[in-house]
Amino acid sequence: MAAAVLDRRDFVRRLLRDRVDLLVVSGLGSATYDVAAAGDHALNFYLWGAMGGTAMIGLGLALARPERRVAVITGDGDMLMGVGSLATIGVKQPNNLAIVVLDNSRYGETGMQPSHTQAGIDLVAMARACRFPAARALSRDEEADEIRALLQAGEGPIFVSARIKPEEAPRVLPLRDGHAIKQRFMAALHSA
């Protein structure tokens, strides 16, 4: 595995800069804190306990709203738990879906134990095997703007594994009420 060099907060902030009407589904824990730190938005769908389900929620949203761009931002632990979702996404081929995995090679929510990506499990290779036309790893800051452009207009499904520093950032807690998150998201989705 290449050395992790991206600062997670800066990377997510750069991805979501000038996001316009991008729909964002964030995985539990650190990914949600990172998305919230980039700026709370009514089109952020924060997950608070759906470990392994983030990519499938993004897929459902992408299929239900094919005219909208959907970005899933999650961690390697969540993606490893829901790795089978890559096959379903590969079969469905939603061209409006992008998955960005913030890979610190750790299970951040349970104590920073090493995840399987630290042992060499290659999520990008899995996405390629599942017929993602755009699947890549990145570890350099200068690649962030290119990935942002992919989120906004790339042909999907898109898979990006971003190598981030294995450090814990301060928690930025957005709205935590699941019903309120859903209602706010649906209202924003229908008004756009």
C-alpha positions in Angstrom: 0.0 0.0 0.0 1.3 3.5 -0.9 2.1 5.9 1.9 -1.0 7.8 3.0 -0.5 11.5 2.5 -3.9 13.2 2.3 -5.4 15.1 5.1 -8.9 13.8 5.3 -10.6 17.1 6.3 -8.9 19.1 3.6 -9.6 16.4 1.0 -13.3 16.2 1.7 -13.6 20.0 1.9 -12.0 20.2 -1.6 -14.3 17.6 -2.9 -17.4 19.3 -1.8 -16.3 22.9 -2.7 -18.9 24.4 -5.1 -20.9 21.3 -4.9 -24.1 22.9 -6.3 -26.8 20.2 -6.1 -24.6 17.1 -5.5 -26.4 14.6 -3.3 -24.0 13.3 -0.6 -24.4 10.1 1.5 -21.8 9.9 4.2 -20.8 6.7 6.1 -21.0 6.5 9.8 -18.4 8.1 12.1 -15.4 9.9 10.7 -16.8 10.2 7.1 -19.9 12.0 8.4 -17.7 14.2 10.7 -15.6 15.1 7.6 -18.6 15.9 5.4 -20.2 18.0 8.2 -16.8 19.8 8.7 -16.9 20.8 5.0 -20.2 22.5 5.7 -23.6 21.2 6.7 -26.0 21.1 3.7 -29.6 20.0 3.4 -28.5 17.5 0.6 -26.2 15.7 3.0 -27.6 12.4 4.1 -25.7 11.5 7.2 -25.7 7.8 8.4 -25.4 7.1 12.1 -25.2 3.3 12.3 -25.6 1.8 8.9 -22.2 0.1 8.9 -21.7 -1.6 5.5 -24.8 0.0 3.9 -23.6 3.4 2.7 -22.8 2.3 -0.9 -26.2 0.6 -1.2 -28.1 3.7 0.1 -26.2 5.7 -2.5 -27.1 3.2 -5.2 -30.8 3.4 -4.3 -30.7 7.1 -4.5 -28.8 7.1 -7.8 -31.3 4.7 -9.3 -34.3 6.6 -8.0 -33.0 10.0 -9.2 -30.9 9.3 -12.3 -30.9 13.0 -13.3 -29.0 13.9 -10.1 -25.3 13.2 -9.2 -24.8 11.1 -6.1 -21.6 10.9 -4.1 -21.0 8.4 -1.4 -18.2 9.4 1.0 -17.3 6.6 3.4 -14.4 4.8 5.1 -12.6 1.7 4.3 -14.2 -0.2 7.3 -17.7 0.6 6.0 -16.7 -0.4 2.4 -15.1 -3.6 3.6 -18.2 -4.6 5.5 -20.4 -3.8 2.5 -18.0 -5.0 -0.2 -20.7 -7.1 -1.9 -22.5 -3.9 -2.8 -19.8 -3.3 -5.4 -21.1 -6.3 -7.4 -24.6 -5.0 -7.4 -23.5 -1.5 -8.4 -21.4 -3.1 -11.2 -24.5 -4.9 -12.5 -26.7 -1.8 -12.3 -24.1 0.6 -13.7 -25.6 3.9 -12.5 -23.7 6.5 -14.4 -24.5 9.2 -11.8 -22.9 7.4 -8.8 -19.5 8.0 -7.3 -18.0 6.3 -4.3 -15.1 7.9 -2.4 -13.5 5.7 0.2 -11.4 7.5 2.8 -8.9 4.8 3.4 -6.8 5.2 6.5 -6.4 1.4 6.8 -8.0 1.6 10.2 -11.4 0.9 11.9 -11.7 4.4 13.3 -14.9 4.0 15.2 -13.8 1.1 17.3 -10.3 2.1 18.3 -8.1 2.5 15.2 -7.4 -1.2 14.8 -5.8 -2.1 11.4 -8.4 -2.8 8.6 -7.8 -5.3 5.9 -6.6 -2.6 3.5 -3.5 -2.4 5.7 -3.0 -6.1 5.0 -3.1 -5.5 1.2 -6.7 -5.9 0.4 -7.2 -3.8 -2.7 -10.6 -2.1 -2.9 -9.8 -0.5 -6.3 -9.1 -3.9 -7.8 -12.4 -5.2 -6.4 -14.3 -2.2 -8.0 -12.6 -2.9 -11.3 -13.5 -6.6 -11.1 -17.1 -5.4 -10.5 -17.1 -3.4 -13.8 -16.7 0.1 -12.5 -15.5 2.0 -15.6 -13.6 4.5 -13.4 -11.8 3.0 -10.4 -8.6 4.5 -9.0 -6.5 5.1 -5.9 -5.1 8.5 -5.1 -2.7 9.8 -2.4 -1.6 13.2 -3.6 -3.3 16.6 -2.9 -3.1 17.8 -6.4 -5.5 15.0 -7.5 -8.4 16.3 -5.4 -9.7 18.7 -8.0 -9.7 16.0 -10.6 -11.8 13.8 -8.4 -14.1 16.7 -7.6 -14.7 17.0 -11.4 -15.4 13.3 -11.6 -18.0 13.6 -8.8 -19.7 16.4 -10.8 -19.7 15.0 -14.3 -17.8 11.7 -14.7 -19.3 8.7 -16.2 -20.0 6.2 -13.4 -20.1 4.2 -11.5 -16.9 5.8 -10.2 -14.8 4.4 -7.4 -12.0 6.3 -5.7 -9.9 5.0 -2.8 -8.2 8.1 -1.2 -5.2 7.2 1.0 -5.6 9.4 4.0 -3.4 9.9 7.1 -4.3 7.5 9.9 -5.2 10.2 12.4 -8.3 11.1 14.2 -9.7 14.6 13.5 -11.9 16.4 16.0 -15.5 15.3 15.7 -17.9 17.7 14.0 -21.3 16.5 14.8 -24.1 17.4 12.4 -27.8 16.7 13.0 -28.1 13.3 14.7 -31.9 12.7 14.5 -32.4 10.1 11.7 -36.0 11.2 11.0 -35.1 14.9 10.9 -32.1 14.1 8.5 -34.5 12.2 6.2 -37.2 14.8 6.2 -34.7 17.7 5.6 -33.0 15.7 2.8 -36.3 14.8 1.1 -37.5 18.4 1.3 -34.3 19.7 -0.2 -34.4 17.0 -2.9 -38.0 17.8 -3.9 -37.4 21.6 -3.9 -34.4 21.4 -6.3 
